[in-house]
């Protein structure tokens, strides 16, 4: 079963639509988003292989974030 996260901004549309096969990676990704929101920090993550995300905190706070 795949799990995922989708971040949608009212102006910019879908910013991230990421699926994870590994539940540990999914949990770590959610933890980084949570730390960004609670700590007033930009969201930046690089998986070391192919994905690099950087979203300014202000844009992240204006976005709708949901998991599936």
Secondary structure, 3 states (H helix, E strand, C coil): CCEEEEEEECCCEEEEEEEECCHHHHHHHHHHHHHHHHCCCCEEEECCCCCEEEECHHHHHHCEEEEC
